């Protein structure tokens, strides 16, 4: 998987996790170690999911206002989804591309 914003690769990984939830399109979670964290800015925004736990967000300033709150992560996910810890997910509408690469 490769995520790009403003011509820059924000994250690229061969170890993305695909998570499917009923009624939603699949979401790819990329390991945090495979992201350029210098391009991300943590926000104070957070949400709660009864299935995964507390969720925190990052913006990608090089993408302008389109890329605000573009990234979400569960830093302490519930045991049932523990594999997404240390992973990031990206809103497709808030980045330029999320591509499956071979």
Buried (B, 14 or more C-beta within 10 A) or exposed (E): BBBBBBEEBBBBBEEBBEBEEEEEEEBBBBBBEBBEEEBBBEBEEEEEBEEBBBBBBBBBBEBEEBBBBBBBBBEEBBEEBEEBBEBBBBBEEBBBEBEEEE
